[in-house]
C-alpha cells in the first residue's frame, strides 16, 4: 500500500497555542468569580457614586417595562457576602467634626478690659474710703449725743452715704402735738452744732404711727408729721443753718421702722429724722440702717 502524501499547508488538529489560551481564560474566569464572591458593597458609597454618575452623564429616570425583569444570581444562591466592621479610618472620617476656631481677643480690647478693671478697683477703694470717713463722722456724732442716746431720746444710724439722727417722740414731743418739750432744748442745741459742722443736704422728715388722728390742729397724720418736721427745721434755722441745705418732708405712717403691732412698736415709729446726706449721694428719706 502506498503511503499517503502529506500537505505542508494542512496540518491535522488545532494549533498548540489554543490550549494555552483556553486555560488562561478559564483561570481568569475563576479568579473574577472568586473576587466577586468575596467582595462587599457599601450601599452609601454606591448610591453616592450612582448619583455622581447620573449628574455627570445623565440617566433615564423612567423606563417603560411591560413585565418585571426577573433573574437569579448563581453567586447569591451559593455564597453570602461577609459582614465586616468598618475600618477605624472610615469611623474617623464619619464622626470627626470641625474644630471650633480659637477666639483671640485683640490687644486693644484687652487693654480696654484691663482699664475697666482698674477703674472698678479705684471705684471700690474710693467707696471704701468714703464709708470709713462716714463711720468716723458718725462716731463723733454719737460721742457728742451720748447722753441723749443713753436716755433713749435720740439714736444714730447710717445708710450708705447718709447719717440719720433719729429724734424719738419720748422727751421731744407731747402725744399728738408738734411743739417741742421745754426739756429738749439742751439736746436740740447739741444736734444743731452737729448739723452745722457737717456738709451736704439736711433732710428733716417727720413720721407717725398708724393710729388715725383728727383734732382741731391736725386733720390727719400727714399734717402732724409735717408740722413736727417744720418745728425741728425752724430750730435748725435759729441755729444759723443755711436754709439752702434744708429739705422738709412729712411721711405720716407710710415708712414705719417696725410693724405697728403693739404700743412699743408704734412709739418707735413716731419720730423725726435729721438726715445728713454726704455730698454725692441721692436726696431721699432716711431708712433703717446699721445701728452705731
ZADO-1210 file (C-alpha; in nm, 4 decimals, padded with zeros to 6 digits):
<atoms>
<atom x="00.0000" y="00.0000" z="00.0000" code="UNK" pos="1"/>
<atom x="00.1308" y="00.3269" z="-00.0979" code="UNK" pos="2"/>
<atom x="00.1937" y="00.5913" z="00.1673" code="UNK" pos="3"/>
<atom x="-00.0363" y="00.8973" z="00.1633" code="UNK" pos="4"/>
<atom x="00.1301" y="01.2206" z="00.0680" code="UNK" pos="5"/>
<atom x="00.1307" y="01.4946" z="00.3355" code="UNK" pos="6"/>
<atom x="00.0231" y="01.8526" z="00.2561" code="UNK" pos="7"/>
<atom x="00.2587" y="02.1006" z="00.4170" code="UNK" pos="8"/>
<atom x="-00.0169" y="02.3670" z="00.4376" code="UNK" pos="9"/>
<atom x="-00.2847" y="02.1456" z="00.6001" code="UNK" pos="10"/>
<atom x="-00.1635" y="02.0168" z="00.9371" code="UNK" pos="11"/>
<atom x="-00.4071" y="01.7960" z="01.1314" code="UNK" pos="12"/>
<atom x="-00.5537" y="01.9222" z="01.4747" code="UNK" pos="13"/>
<atom x="-00.5708" y="02.2690" z="01.6413" code="UNK" pos="14"/>
<atom x="-00.2666" y="02.4858" z="01.6900" code="UNK" pos="15"/>
<atom x="-00.0708" y="02.4406" z="02.0136" code="UNK" pos="16"/>
<atom x="-00.1375" y="02.7942" z="02.1488" code="UNK" pos="17"/>
<atom x="-00.5141" y="02.7397" z="02.1545" code="UNK" pos="18"/>
<atom x="-00.4988" y="02.5131" z="02.4627" code="UNK" pos="19"/>
<atom x="-00.2790" y="02.7595" z="02.6497" code="UNK" pos="20"/>
<atom x="-00.5210" y="03.0450" z="02.5700" code="UNK" pos="21"/>
<atom x="-00.8202" y="02.8348" z="02.6799" code="UNK" pos="22"/>
<atom x="-00.6512" y="02.7529" z="03.0116" code="UNK" pos="23"/>
<atom x="-00.5742" y="03.1233" z="03.0678" code="UNK" pos="24"/>
<atom x="-00.9353" y="03.2241" z="03.0031" code="UNK" pos="25"/>
<atom x="-01.0607" y="02.9577" z="03.2437" code="UNK" pos="26"/>
<atom x="-00.8258" y="03.0742" z="03.5155" code="UNK" pos="27"/>
<atom x="-00.9270" y="03.4395" z="03.4668" code="UNK" pos="28"/>
<atom x="-01.2962" y="03.3490" z="03.4842" code="UNK" pos="29"/>
<atom x="-01.2368" y="03.1519" z="03.8040" code="UNK" pos="30"/>
<atom x="-01.0359" y="03.4413" z="03.9548" code="UNK" pos="31"/>
<atom x="-01.3073" y="03.7012" z="03.8873" code="UNK" pos="32"/>
<atom x="-01.5806" y="03.4679" z="04.0220" code="UNK" pos="33"/>
<atom x="-01.3823" y="03.4321" z="04.3452" code="UNK" pos="34"/>
<atom x="-01.3249" y="03.8086" z="04.3633" code="UNK" pos="35"/>
<atom x="-01.6967" y="03.8710" z="04.3227" code="UNK" pos="36"/>
<atom x="-01.7884" y="03.6193" z="04.5914" code="UNK" pos="37"/>
<atom x="-01.5572" y="03.7835" z="04.8488" code="UNK" pos="38"/>
<atom x="-01.6476" y="04.1399" z="04.7594" code="UNK" pos="39"/>
<atom x="-01.8664" y="04.3576" z="04.9912" code="UNK" pos="40"/>
<atom x="-02.0666" y="04.6607" z="04.8846" code="UNK" pos="41"/>
<atom x="-02.1013" y="04.9860" z="05.0780" code="UNK" pos="42"/>
<atom x="-02.4560" y="05.0938" z="04.9976" code="UNK" pos="43"/>
<atom x="-02.3980" y="05.4568" z="05.0901" code="UNK" pos="44"/>
<atom x="-02.0912" y="05.4903" z="04.8713" code="UNK" pos="45"/>
<atom x="-02.2641" y="05.3054" z="04.5892" code="UNK" pos="46"/>
<atom x="-02.5557" y="05.5482" z="04.5989" code="UNK" pos="47"/>
<atom x="-02.3199" y="05.8426" z="04.6056" code="UNK" pos="48"/>
<atom x="-02.1313" y="05.7055" z="04.3074" code="UNK" pos="49"/>
<atom x="-02.4536" y="05.6379" z="04.1187" code="UNK" pos="50"/>
<atom x="-02.5752" y="05.9914" z="04.1887" code="UNK" pos="51"/>
<atom x="-02.2478" y="06.1410" z="04.0672" code="UNK" pos="52"/>
<atom x="-02.2598" y="05.9271" z="03.7508" code="UNK" pos="53"/>
<atom x="-02.6172" y="06.0360" z="03.6987" code="UNK" pos="54"/>
<atom x="-02.5269" y="06.4030" z="03.7280" code="UNK" pos="55"/>
<atom x="-02.2231" y="06.3600" z="03.5030" code="UNK" pos="56"/>
<atom x="-02.3699" y="06.1586" z="03.2163" code="UNK" pos="57"/>
<atom x="-02.7436" y="06.1715" z="03.2755" code="UNK" pos="58"/>
<atom x="-02.9586" y="05.8701" z="03.3472" code="UNK" pos="59"/>
<atom x="-03.3071" y="05.7995" z="03.2231" code="UNK" pos="60"/>
<atom x="-03.5306" y="05.8036" z="03.5289" code="UNK" pos="61"/>
<atom x="-03.8386" y="05.6438" z="03.3742" code="UNK" pos="62"/>
<atom x="-03.8038" y="05.3102" z="03.1936" code="UNK" pos="63"/>
<atom x="-04.1230" y="05.1654" z="03.0466" code="UNK" pos="64"/>
<atom x="-04.1429" y="04.7951" z="03.1249" code="UNK" pos="65"/>
<atom x="-04.4330" y="04.5706" z="03.0447" code="UNK" pos="66"/>
<atom x="-04.3022" y="04.2891" z="03.2603" code="UNK" pos="67"/>
<atom x="-04.0798" y="04.2904" z="03.5608" code="UNK" pos="68"/>
<atom x="-03.7392" y="04.1545" z="03.4798" code="UNK" pos="69"/>
<atom x="-03.6661" y="03.8535" z="03.6926" code="UNK" pos="70"/>
<atom x="-03.3395" y="03.6804" z="03.7402" code="UNK" pos="71"/>
<atom x="-03.1500" y="03.4632" z="03.9832" code="UNK" pos="72"/>
<atom x="-02.7919" y="03.5155" z="04.0832" code="UNK" pos="73"/>
<atom x="-02.5986" y="03.1905" z="04.0974" code="UNK" pos="74"/>
<atom x="-02.3380" y="03.3528" z="04.3184" code="UNK" pos="75"/>
<atom x="-02.6044" y="03.4773" z="04.5644" code="UNK" pos="76"/>
<atom x="-02.7505" y="03.1304" z="04.5976" code="UNK" pos="77"/>
<atom x="-02.4260" y="02.9647" z="04.6963" code="UNK" pos="78"/>
<atom x="-02.2272" y="03.2479" z="04.8518" code="UNK" pos="79"/>
<atom x="-02.3235" y="03.5210" z="05.1014" code="UNK" pos="80"/>
<atom x="-02.1209" y="03.8392" z="05.1406" code="UNK" pos="81"/>
<atom x="-01.9310" y="03.8531" z="05.4642" code="UNK" pos="82"/>
<atom x="-02.0097" y="04.1209" z="05.7226" code="UNK" pos="83"/>
<atom x="-01.7049" y="04.3232" z="05.8130" code="UNK" pos="84"/>
<atom x="-01.6624" y="04.6101" z="06.0554" code="UNK" pos="85"/>
<atom x="-01.5760" y="04.9478" z="05.9258" code="UNK" pos="86"/>
<atom x="-01.2129" y="05.0331" z="05.9392" code="UNK" pos="87"/>
<atom x="-01.1002" y="05.2875" z="06.2000" code="UNK" pos="88"/>
<atom x="-01.0159" y="05.5275" z="05.9217" code="UNK" pos="89"/>
<atom x="-01.3761" y="05.5261" z="05.7999" code="UNK" pos="90"/>
<atom x="-01.5097" y="05.5787" z="06.1522" code="UNK" pos="91"/>
<atom x="-01.2817" y="05.8758" z="06.1987" code="UNK" pos="92"/>
<atom x="-01.3937" y="06.0328" z="05.8731" code="UNK" pos="93"/>
<atom x="-01.7589" y="05.9840" z="05.9571" code="UNK" pos="94"/>
<atom x="-01.7534" y="06.1071" z="06.3173" code="UNK" pos="95"/>
<atom x="-01.4891" y="06.3787" z="06.3179" code="UNK" pos="96"/>
<atom x="-01.6339" y="06.7318" z="06.3336" code="UNK" pos="97"/>
<atom x="-01.4689" y="07.0593" z="06.2564" code="UNK" pos="98"/>
<atom x="-01.2680" y="07.2164" z="06.5314" code="UNK" pos="99"/>
<atom x="-01.4068" y="07.5412" z="06.6640" code="UNK" pos="100"/>
<atom x="-01.1849" y="07.8354" z="06.5770" code="UNK" pos="101"/>
<atom x="-00.9932" y="07.9771" z="06.8683" code="UNK" pos="102"/>
<atom x="-01.1140" y="08.3247" z="06.9510" code="UNK" pos="103"/>
<atom x="-00.8372" y="08.5693" z="07.0161" code="UNK" pos="104"/>
<atom x="-00.9118" y="08.8934" z="07.1957" code="UNK" pos="105"/>
<atom x="-00.7486" y="09.1867" z="07.0206" code="UNK" pos="106"/>
<atom x="-00.4833" y="09.3725" z="07.2133" code="UNK" pos="107"/>
<atom x="-00.6963" y="09.6867" z="07.2107" code="UNK" pos="108"/>
<atom x="-00.9900" y="09.5011" z="07.3672" code="UNK" pos="109"/>
<atom x="-00.7598" y="09.3514" z="07.6286" code="UNK" pos="110"/>
<atom x="-00.6304" y="09.6964" z="07.7122" code="UNK" pos="111"/>
<atom x="-00.9839" y="09.8315" z="07.7463" code="UNK" pos="112"/>
<atom x="-01.0754" y="09.5381" z="07.9699" code="UNK" pos="113"/>
<atom x="-00.7778" y="09.5997" z="08.1945" code="UNK" pos="114"/>
<atom x="-00.8686" y="09.9669" z="08.2060" code="UNK" pos="115"/>
<atom x="-01.2226" y="09.8809" z="08.3169" code="UNK" pos="116"/>
<atom x="-01.0900" y="09.6510" z="08.5882" code="UNK" pos="117"/>
<atom x="-00.8528" y="09.9177" z="08.7143" code="UNK" pos="118"/>
<atom x="-01.1329" y="10.1751" z="08.7173" code="UNK" pos="119"/>
<atom x="-01.3539" y="09.9339" z="08.9092" code="UNK" pos="120"/>
<atom x="-01.0784" y="09.8766" z="09.1649" code="UNK" pos="121"/>
<atom x="-01.0299" y="10.2514" z="09.2036" code="UNK" pos="122"/>
<atom x="-01.4037" y="10.2996" z="09.2477" code="UNK" pos="123"/>
<atom x="-01.4202" y="10.0298" z="09.5144" code="UNK" pos="124"/>
<atom x="-01.1267" y="10.1825" z="09.7025" code="UNK" pos="125"/>
<atom x="-01.2901" y="10.5250" z="09.6831" code="UNK" pos="126"/>
<atom x="-01.6204" y="10.3896" z="09.8157" code="UNK" pos="127"/>
<atom x="-01.4402" y="10.2086" z="10.0950" code="UNK" pos="128"/>
<atom x="-01.2576" y="10.5281" z="10.1907" code="UNK" pos="129"/>
<atom x="-01.5841" y="10.7231" z="10.1839" code="UNK" pos="130"/>
<atom x="-01.7511" y="10.4619" z="10.4039" code="UNK" pos="131"/>
<atom x="-01.4661" y="10.4734" z="10.6561" code="UNK" pos="132"/>
<atom x="-01.4892" y="10.8515" z="10.6625" code="UNK" pos="133"/>
<atom x="-01.8655" y="10.8292" z="10.7155" code="UNK" pos="134"/>
<atom x="-01.8283" y="10.5852" z="11.0037" code="UNK" pos="135"/>
<atom x="-01.5684" y="10.8092" z="11.1679" code="UNK" pos="136"/>
<atom x="-01.8006" y="11.1100" z="11.1390" code="UNK" pos="137"/>
<atom x="-02.0944" y="10.9105" z="11.2768" code="UNK" pos="138"/>
<atom x="-01.8800" y="10.8005" z="11.5695" code="UNK" pos="139"/>
<atom x="-01.8043" y="11.1633" z="11.6588" code="UNK" pos="140"/>
<atom x="-02.1751" y="11.2491" z="11.6431" code="UNK" pos="141"/>
<atom x="-02.2533" y="10.9548" z="11.8679" code="UNK" pos="142"/>
<atom x="-01.9978" y="11.0735" z="12.1202" code="UNK" pos="143"/>
<atom x="-02.1499" y="11.4243" z="12.1111" code="UNK" pos="144"/>
<atom x="-02.5010" y="11.2892" z="12.1772" code="UNK" pos="145"/>
<atom x="-02.4025" y="11.0082" z="12.4104" code="UNK" pos="146"/>
<atom x="-02.6236" y="11.1303" z="12.6953" code="UNK" pos="147"/>
<atom x="-02.9317" y="11.1591" z="12.4716" code="UNK" pos="148"/>
<atom x="-02.8644" y="10.8142" z="12.3224" code="UNK" pos="149"/>
<atom x="-02.8459" y="10.6542" z="12.6698" code="UNK" pos="150"/>
<atom x="-03.1716" y="10.8285" z="12.7676" code="UNK" pos="151"/>
<atom x="-03.3443" y="10.6864" z="12.4598" code="UNK" pos="152"/>
<atom x="-03.4364" y="11.0258" z="12.3187" code="UNK" pos="153"/>
<atom x="-03.2009" y="11.0049" z="12.0183" code="UNK" pos="154"/>
<atom x="-03.0471" y="10.7256" z="11.8094" code="UNK" pos="155"/>
<atom x="-02.7937" y="10.7410" z="11.5273" code="UNK" pos="156"/>
<atom x="-02.7785" y="10.5131" z="11.2253" code="UNK" pos="157"/>
<atom x="-02.6008" y="10.5052" z="10.8903" code="UNK" pos="158"/>
<atom x="-02.7335" y="10.4188" z="10.5471" code="UNK" pos="159"/>
<atom x="-02.4933" y="10.4166" z="10.2520" code="UNK" pos="160"/>
<atom x="-02.3628" y="10.7761" z="10.2430" code="UNK" pos="161"/>
<atom x="-02.6128" y="10.9133" z="10.4949" code="UNK" pos="162"/>
<atom x="-02.6076" y="10.9679" z="10.8706" code="UNK" pos="163"/>
<atom x="-02.9521" y="10.9565" z="11.0314" code="UNK" pos="164"/>
<atom x="-03.0064" y="11.1396" z="11.3614" code="UNK" pos="165"/>
<atom x="-03.3383" y="10.9983" z="11.4794" code="UNK" pos="166"/>
<atom x="-03.5314" y="11.2065" z="11.7377" code="UNK" pos="167"/>
<atom x="-03.7842" y="10.9830" z="11.9126" code="UNK" pos="168"/>
<atom x="-04.1110" y="11.1128" z="12.0473" code="UNK" pos="169"/>
<atom x="-04.0026" y="11.0259" z="12.4021" code="UNK" pos="170"/>
<atom x="-03.8934" y="11.3504" z="12.5681" code="UNK" pos="171"/>
<atom x="-03.9220" y="11.5582" z="12.2490" code="UNK" pos="172"/>
<atom x="-04.2899" y="11.5976" z="12.1536" code="UNK" pos="173"/>
<atom x="-04.6067" y="11.5512" z="12.3599" code="UNK" pos="174"/>
<atom x="-04.8550" y="11.2999" z="12.2191" code="UNK" pos="175"/>
<atom x="-05.0484" y="11.4478" z="11.9260" code="UNK" pos="176"/>
<atom x="-04.8510" y="11.7731" z="11.9373" code="UNK" pos="177"/>
<atom x="-04.5836" y="11.9393" z="11.7211" code="UNK" pos="178"/>
<atom x="-04.4441" y="12.1623" z="11.9996" code="UNK" pos="179"/>
<atom x="-04.1053" y="12.0625" z="12.1402" code="UNK" pos="180"/>
<atom x="-04.0849" y="11.9929" z="12.5096" code="UNK" pos="181"/>
<atom x="-03.9041" y="12.2570" z="12.7118" code="UNK" pos="182"/>
<atom x="-03.6616" y="11.9979" z="12.8485" code="UNK" pos="183"/>
<atom x="-03.5455" y="11.9028" z="12.4980" code="UNK" pos="184"/>
<atom x="-03.3814" y="12.2403" z="12.4329" code="UNK" pos="185"/>
<atom x="-03.0328" y="12.1356" z="12.5529" code="UNK" pos="186"/>
<atom x="-03.0409" y="11.8244" z="12.3338" code="UNK" pos="187"/>
<atom x="-03.1552" y="12.0320" z="12.0370" code="UNK" pos="188"/>
<atom x="-02.8574" y="12.2659" z="12.0771" code="UNK" pos="189"/>
<atom x="-02.6192" y="11.9698" z="12.0555" code="UNK" pos="190"/>
<atom x="-02.7946" y="11.8466" z="11.7417" code="UNK" pos="191"/>
<atom x="-02.7677" y="12.1953" z="11.5883" code="UNK" pos="192"/>
<atom x="-02.3905" y="12.2009" z="11.6487" code="UNK" pos="193"/>
<atom x="-02.3541" y="11.8570" z="11.4874" code="UNK" pos="194"/>
<atom x="-02.5572" y="11.9577" z="11.1807" code="UNK" pos="195"/>
<atom x="-02.3777" y="12.2891" z="11.1468" code="UNK" pos="196"/>
<atom x="-02.0374" y="12.1200" z="11.1363" code="UNK" pos="197"/>
<atom x="-02.1486" y="11.8841" z="10.8590" code="UNK" pos="198"/>
<atom x="-02.1809" y="11.9342" z="10.4839" code="UNK" pos="199"/>
<atom x="-02.4381" y="11.8473" z="10.2212" code="UNK" pos="200"/>
<atom x="-02.8167" y="11.8348" z="10.2308" code="UNK" pos="201"/>
<atom x="-03.0050" y="11.8179" z="10.5613" code="UNK" pos="202"/>
<atom x="-03.3366" y="11.6322" z="10.5247" code="UNK" pos="203"/>
<atom x="-03.5848" y="11.6747" z="10.8096" code="UNK" pos="204"/>
<atom x="-03.8509" y="11.4017" z="10.7835" code="UNK" pos="205"/>
<atom x="-04.1468" y="11.3525" z="11.0172" code="UNK" pos="206"/>
<atom x="-04.3067" y="11.0100" z="11.0801" code="UNK" pos="207"/>
<atom x="-04.6071" y="10.8869" z="11.2837" code="UNK" pos="208"/>
<atom x="-04.7709" y="10.5556" z="11.3702" code="UNK" pos="209"/>
<atom x="-05.0818" y="10.4114" z="11.2009" code="UNK" pos="210"/>
<atom x="-05.3336" y="10.5360" z="11.4591" code="UNK" pos="211"/>
<atom x="-05.5562" y="10.7945" z="11.2836" code="UNK" pos="212"/>
<atom x="-05.5688" y="11.1445" z="11.4306" code="UNK" pos="213"/>
<atom x="-05.8259" y="11.4180" z="11.3820" code="UNK" pos="214"/>
<atom x="-05.8058" y="11.7263" z="11.6044" code="UNK" pos="215"/>
<atom x="-05.8654" y="12.0975" z="11.5752" code="UNK" pos="216"/>
<atom x="-05.4975" y="12.1457" z="11.4900" code="UNK" pos="217"/>
<atom x="-05.4227" y="11.8393" z="11.2736" code="UNK" pos="218"/>
<atom x="-05.6701" y="11.6723" z="11.0431" code="UNK" pos="219"/>
<atom x="-05.4505" y="11.3650" z="10.9797" code="UNK" pos="220"/>
<atom x="-05.1123" y="11.2114" z="11.0489" code="UNK" pos="221"/>
<atom x="-04.9854" y="11.3838" z="10.7361" code="UNK" pos="222"/>
<atom x="-05.0300" y="11.7241" z="10.8938" code="UNK" pos="223"/>
<atom x="-04.8862" y="11.6082" z="11.2286" code="UNK" pos="224"/>
<atom x="-04.5708" y="11.4565" z="11.0731" code="UNK" pos="225"/>
<atom x="-04.5165" y="11.7618" z="10.8530" code="UNK" pos="226"/>
<atom x="-04.5711" y="12.0005" z="11.1461" code="UNK" pos="227"/>
<atom x="-04.3149" y="11.8196" z="11.3611" code="UNK" pos="228"/>
<atom x="-04.0613" y="11.8271" z="11.0773" code="UNK" pos="229"/>
<atom x="-04.1214" y="12.2009" z="11.0310" code="UNK" pos="230"/>
<atom x="-04.0734" y="12.2595" z="11.4053" code="UNK" pos="231"/>
<atom x="-03.7314" y="12.0881" z="11.4010" code="UNK" pos="232"/>
<atom x="-03.6378" y="12.2736" z="11.0805" code="UNK" pos="233"/>
<atom x="-03.7184" y="12.6084" z="11.2465" code="UNK" pos="234"/>
<atom x="-03.4923" y="12.5159" z="11.5395" code="UNK" pos="235"/>
<atom x="-03.2102" y="12.4431" z="11.2922" code="UNK" pos="236"/>
<atom x="-03.2682" y="12.7763" z="11.1202" code="UNK" pos="237"/>
<atom x="-03.2449" y="12.9501" z="11.4563" code="UNK" pos="238"/>
<atom x="-02.9006" y="12.7893" z="11.4934" code="UNK" pos="239"/>
<atom x="-02.7833" y="12.9638" z="11.1718" code="UNK" pos="240"/>
<atom x="-02.8080" y="12.6580" z="10.9464" code="UNK" pos="241"/>
<atom x="-02.8018" y="12.7552" z="10.5784" code="UNK" pos="242"/>
<atom x="-03.1653" y="12.7377" z="10.4552" code="UNK" pos="243"/>
<atom x="-03.0446" y="12.6129" z="10.1168" code="UNK" pos="244"/>
<atom x="-02.9295" y="12.2925" z="10.2830" code="UNK" pos="245"/>
<atom x="-03.2695" y="12.2085" z="10.4340" code="UNK" pos="246"/>
<atom x="-03.5348" y="11.9774" z="10.2875" code="UNK" pos="247"/>
<atom x="-03.8550" y="11.9223" z="10.4924" code="UNK" pos="248"/>
<atom x="-04.0876" y="11.6259" z="10.4393" code="UNK" pos="249"/>
<atom x="-04.3754" y="11.4525" z="10.6188" code="UNK" pos="250"/>
<atom x="-04.4401" y="11.0813" z="10.5625" code="UNK" pos="251"/>
<atom x="-04.7169" y="11.0065" z="10.8170" code="UNK" pos="252"/>
<atom x="-04.7234" y="10.6274" z="10.8708" code="UNK" pos="253"/>
<atom x="-04.6003" y="10.5259" z="10.5226" code="UNK" pos="254"/>
<atom x="-04.2427" y="10.4384" z="10.6282" code="UNK" pos="255"/>
<atom x="-04.2503" y="10.2629" z="10.9662" code="UNK" pos="256"/>
<atom x="-03.9303" y="10.1312" z="11.1210" code="UNK" pos="257"/>
<atom x="-04.1134" y="09.8251" z="11.2552" code="UNK" pos="258"/>
<atom x="-04.4688" y="09.6920" z="11.2082" code="UNK" pos="259"/>
<atom x="-04.7272" y="09.8754" z="11.4176" code="UNK" pos="260"/>
<atom x="-04.8158" y="09.5621" z="11.6135" code="UNK" pos="261"/>
<atom x="-04.8128" y="09.6963" z="11.9722" code="UNK" pos="262"/>
<atom x="-04.7766" y="10.0235" z="12.1658" code="UNK" pos="263"/>
<atom x="-04.3976" y="09.9846" z="12.1893" code="UNK" pos="264"/>
<atom x="-04.3654" y="09.9493" z="11.8109" code="UNK" pos="265"/>
<atom x="-04.5936" y="10.2469" z="11.7497" code="UNK" pos="266"/>
<atom x="-04.3876" y="10.4588" z="11.9889" code="UNK" pos="267"/>
<atom x="-04.0730" y="10.3685" z="11.7971" code="UNK" pos="268"/>
<atom x="-04.2321" y="10.4672" z="11.4654" code="UNK" pos="269"/>
<atom x="-04.3258" y="10.8157" z="11.5984" code="UNK" pos="270"/>
<atom x="-04.0073" y="11.0090" z="11.5230" code="UNK" pos="271"/>
<atom x="-03.8382" y="11.2957" z="11.3373" code="UNK" pos="272"/>
<atom x="-03.5270" y="11.2087" z="11.1361" code="UNK" pos="273"/>
<atom x="-03.2486" y="11.4551" z="11.0577" code="UNK" pos="274"/>
<atom x="-03.0605" y="11.3024" z="10.7658" code="UNK" pos="275"/>
<atom x="-02.7120" y="11.4341" z="10.6989" code="UNK" pos="276"/>
<atom x="-02.6596" y="11.3475" z="10.3357" code="UNK" pos="277"/>
<atom x="-02.2984" y="11.3410" z="10.2266" code="UNK" pos="278"/>
<atom x="-02.2052" y="11.5233" z="09.9039" code="UNK" pos="279"/>
<atom x="-02.2632" y="11.2990" z="09.6006" code="UNK" pos="280"/>
<atom x="-02.5385" y="11.0789" z="09.7472" code="UNK" pos="281"/>
<atom x="-02.9023" y="11.0847" z="09.6429" code="UNK" pos="282"/>
<atom x="-03.1620" y="11.3017" z="09.8161" code="UNK" pos="283"/>
<atom x="-03.4255" y="11.0908" z="09.9853" code="UNK" pos="284"/>
<atom x="-03.5851" y="10.9973" z="10.3142" code="UNK" pos="285"/>
<atom x="-03.3859" y="10.8193" z="10.5795" code="UNK" pos="286"/>
<atom x="-03.4482" y="10.4497" z="10.6400" code="UNK" pos="287"/>
<atom x="-03.3366" y="10.1979" z="10.8902" code="UNK" pos="288"/>
<atom x="-02.9638" y="10.1291" z="10.8650" code="UNK" pos="289"/>
<atom x="-02.6889" y="09.9911" z="11.0835" code="UNK" pos="290"/>
<atom x="-02.7023" y="10.0987" z="11.4468" code="UNK" pos="291"/>
<atom x="-02.3927" y="10.2602" z="11.5874" code="UNK" pos="292"/>
</atoms>
